[in-house]
Amino acid sequence: MITINDKEYDPAEMTAEQQHLIAQIANCKNKAQIASMDVQIAQVAENQFTAALITSVEGPEPSTVELDG
């Protein structure tokens, strides 16, 4: 069943064109989800490349050691 404007429809009872449109919508949703994941991957990669450049230019951050008392 597919819901359109709060009304349920059986895709088996739809025309070939309507079934094709349903398949196109599903394909678009899938591509949008993949694109979103690709953007997340690119953002993480960008952050890592930026961190690597900063470390390369400025050197690694000195580690801090806390001394008691």
SVG drawing of the C-alpha trace seen along z (x, -y; Angstrom):
<svg xmlns="http://www.w3.org/2000/svg" viewBox="-8 -27 64 33">
<polyline fill="none" stroke="black" stroke-width="0.4" points="0.0,0.0 1.1,-3.5 -0.4,-6.6 -1.1,-9.8 -2.7,-12.6 -3.8,-10.3 -5.5,-7.9 -4.1,-4.4 -3.7,-2.9 -2.7,0.5 0.2,0.1 -0.9,3.4 -4.2,1.6 -2.4,-1.5 -1.6,-2.1 1.8,-1.3 2.6,-5.0 1.6,-5.4 3.8,-2.4 6.6,-3.9 6.3,-7.2 6.4,-5.3 9.6,-3.6 11.1,-7.0 10.2,-8.5 11.8,-5.6 14.9,-5.9 15.1,-9.7 14.8,-9.1 17.6,-6.5 19.8,-8.8 19.2,-11.7 20.1,-9.4 23.3,-8.3 24.1,-12.0 23.6,-12.9 26.0,-10.1 28.5,-11.3 28.4,-14.8 29.0,-13.5 32.0,-11.5 33.4,-14.6 33.0,-16.7 34.8,-14.2 37.6,-14.0 37.8,-17.7 38.2,-18.0 40.9,-15.4 42.8,-17.0 42.5,-20.4 43.8,-18.9 46.7,-17.3 47.7,-20.6 47.5,-22.4 49.7,-19.8 52.1,-19.9 52.4,-23.7 52.3,-24.3 53.6,-21.0 51.8,-18.6 50.2,-20.1 52.4,-19.6 50.9,-17.1 50.2,-18.4 51.1,-16.5 49.3,-17.3 51.5,-17.2 50.0,-16.6 50.6,-19.2"/>
</svg>
